Amino acid sequence: MHIRTLLLFSVLVSVALAQIAGFGKSRCLCRRVRDKSGPPKNILDIQIYPPSPSCDTMEVVVSLKNGLQYCLDPRLQKVQDIISTLKSVRAQLKETSTPEP
């Protein structure tokens, strides 16, 4: 009977450790970041992921028209300018799309 209890306890501890923030491993999308982006005409999409419980850094993922993806360093001034521009465009789109009463 003690073996079953010990086995059950081991399984419960393993499951609990696996649930705790990736068990010490960061689950970020970006393993490496670039200092610069390519030509804007090749960019299809830019996705910004805020910090989360699974990844403690902001991530900026750029998708190109040829299907490739890369990450930009969100600490660079040029990337911060891109983020603020995207946020202002998004805010303008929200303002124009909300119906007036």
Contacts in CASP RR format, 6 or more apart in sequence:
PFRMAT RR
TARGET T0000
AUTHOR 0000-0000-0000
METHOD contacts of the structure
MODEL  1
MHIRTLLLFSVLVSVALAQIAGFGKSRCLCRRVRDKSGPPKNILDIQIYP
PSPSCDTMEVVVSLKNGLQYCLDPRLQKVQDIISTLKSVRAQLKETSTPE
P
17 23 0 8 1.000
21 53 0 8 1.000
21 54 0 8 1.000
22 54 0 8 1.000
26 54 0 8 1.000
26 55 0 8 1.000
26 56 0 8 1.000
27 54 0 8 1.000
27 55 0 8 1.000
28 54 0 8 1.000
28 55 0 8 1.000
28 57 0 8 1.000
28 59 0 8 1.000
29 49 0 8 1.000
29 55 0 8 1.000
29 59 0 8 1.000
29 61 0 8 1.000
29 71 0 8 1.000
30 59 0 8 1.000
30 61 0 8 1.000
30 71 0 8 1.000
32 71 0 8 1.000
33 71 0 8 1.000
33 72 0 8 1.000
33 73 0 8 1.000
33 74 0 8 1.000
34 70 0 8 1.000
34 71 0 8 1.000
34 72 0 8 1.000
34 73 0 8 1.000
35 73 0 8 1.000
35 76 0 8 1.000
36 78 0 8 1.000
37 43 0 8 1.000
37 62 0 8 1.000
37 72 0 8 1.000
42 64 0 8 1.000
42 65 0 8 1.000
42 66 0 8 1.000
43 62 0 8 1.000
43 63 0 8 1.000
43 64 0 8 1.000
43 65 0 8 1.000
44 63 0 8 1.000
44 64 0 8 1.000
44 65 0 8 1.000
44 67 0 8 1.000
45 62 0 8 1.000
45 63 0 8 1.000
46 60 0 8 1.000
46 61 0 8 1.000
46 62 0 8 1.000
46 63 0 8 1.000
46 82 0 8 1.000
46 86 0 8 1.000
47 60 0 8 1.000
47 61 0 8 1.000
47 63 0 8 1.000
48 58 0 8 1.000
48 59 0 8 1.000
48 60 0 8 1.000
48 61 0 8 1.000
48 83 0 8 1.000
48 86 0 8 1.000
49 55 0 8 1.000
49 58 0 8 1.000
49 59 0 8 1.000
49 60 0 8 1.000
49 61 0 8 1.000
50 58 0 8 1.000
51 57 0 8 1.000
51 58 0 8 1.000
57 74 0 8 1.000
58 74 0 8 1.000
59 71 0 8 1.000
59 74 0 8 1.000
60 71 0 8 1.000
60 72 0 8 1.000
60 73 0 8 1.000
60 74 0 8 1.000
60 79 0 8 1.000
60 82 0 8 1.000
60 83 0 8 1.000
61 69 0 8 1.000
61 70 0 8 1.000
61 71 0 8 1.000
62 69 0 8 1.000
62 70 0 8 1.000
62 71 0 8 1.000
62 72 0 8 1.000
63 69 0 8 1.000
64 70 0 8 1.000
72 79 0 8 1.000
72 82 0 8 1.000
73 79 0 8 1.000
74 80 0 8 1.000
74 83 0 8 1.000
END
